Amino acid sequence: MLRQISNFWLRHIHSRLAPLIATIGIVGLASCLLILFVLAKLAEEVLERDAFAFDTSFLLWLHQFANPNLDNLMLFVTNLGNPSTVVIVAGVTVFLLLWQRYQEEAKVFVFACLGGLILNTGLKLFFSKPRPELWHRLISEKSFSFPSGHALGSMVLYGFIAYELAIRYPHFAKIIYSLTVILIAVIGISRLYLGVHWPTDIIAGYGVGFLWLMICISMLKLQRLK
């Protein structure tokens, strides 16, 4: 029995999974599968219009720390994920990649950004989840809530930039990734602080963004191998 399972694995599964595992690693593959499971559970609950108790309680708990100084800080941070800022950062990144003759990287980066935009728009329209209305908000948002576009977009944009910087400056890779994780996390927190997203929106945005980022990075790695 064990020999049959082993033979089936080697003949039919291993040959297909081997390139994927070699590209993103076992940890990366396991992380993607776990994120897929979490996203599936969240999507099921959102489609059934079920409310998450911790969504409201967490936002109300966070709002008790609101003050003018934090308001200004969070407004600045959230602007780093706004469409106007994203377009500028993406445009400068594409220019620098082309200037350095990294045509493949530029193509995949543009594909990643456009794909992130399509995913965000499509998922928001599909789930049509309303935004929180727990207090008077400092900013106005007219689109739907799930998933968070700022979380998804910052994960793809700044995550891809961090990957490109890390492979070119490997000695600073840990610092680059650490600062990027902090930046992406703070952008998500700013959306919660400002009351324009539920925590589950941020989680979903990070999850979808991470999966899409891994797909795009895997595509780039395979292009380099060729």
Salt bridges, closest charged atoms under 4 A:
GLU44 OE1 - LYS41 NZ 3.99
ASP55 OD2 - LYS129 NZ 3.93
GLU105 OE2 - ARG168 NH2 3.54
GLU105 OE2 - ARG224 NH2 2.97
GLU133 OE2 - ARG137 NH1 3.43
GLU141 OE2 - ARG191 NH2 2.90
GLU164 OE1 - ARG168 NH1 2.51
GLU164 OE2 - ARG224 NH2 3.39
ASP201 OD1 - LYS129 NZ 3.39
ASP201 OD2 - HIS197 ND1 3.37
